[in-house]
Amino acid sequence: MSDSVENKKPAFFAGVKSELKKITWPDREDMLKQSIAVVAVSIVTGAFIALLDFLIQYGVEFLTTF
């Protein structure tokens, strides 16, 4: 059983190496655009969640102060 595992390891790593060669990495300009998009969406999402939190907190305080 040990022999079959040992024979599979080189084939696995050869397959990994082959797949890594197929990857097309983004260039610097594309990476910058995508990074800016991620940061912008994160800021907008964070602002939306903060606003929603504020409104819910205000609503709960309004309902519990009667």
N, C-alpha and C positions, 0 to 999 in steps of 0.2 A: 504494500500500500504506500509506503514511503517513496518508492521509486516513481509511482505515477504522479504524486504530488510534486516531486522534484522536477519531473519532465514538464509539468504544466506551468511552472513558474517562469521559465524563459519565454515560453510562448505567450503567456499573459503580458509580460513586460514588452515583448516585441509588438504585440497588438496595441498596447498603450502608446508606445513610441510612434507607431504608424498613425494612430488617431490624432496624436498631438501635432503631427506634421500637416494634417488636413485643416487645422484651425486657421482662420483668417483673423488676425488681430486688428482692431480699429487703429487708424492713424491718430496722430496727436490732436488734430482738429476735431475729429469725430468724438474722441474721448472728452475733450473740453466741452463740446456742446452737450453731450450726454450727462456729464457731471453737473453742468449748470442747470439742466432740466431737472435732475434729481434733487438738487438743493432747492430750486424754486418750488417744486411740488411739495417738498418736505416743509418748507416755510408756510405755504398756503394751507396745507393740511394741519399743521400745528396751530396756525391762527384760527382755523375753523373749529378745531377741537377746543381751544381756549375760549372762544366765543360761546360755543355750545355749553361748556362747563359753567361759564359765568351766568348764562341765562337759566340753566337748570338750578344753580345755586340760588339765584335771585328768586326763582319761582318757589323753591322749597322754603326759603326764609319767609316769603310772602304768605304762604299757606300755613306756616306754623306759628305765626305771630298773632293770630286771632285770639 
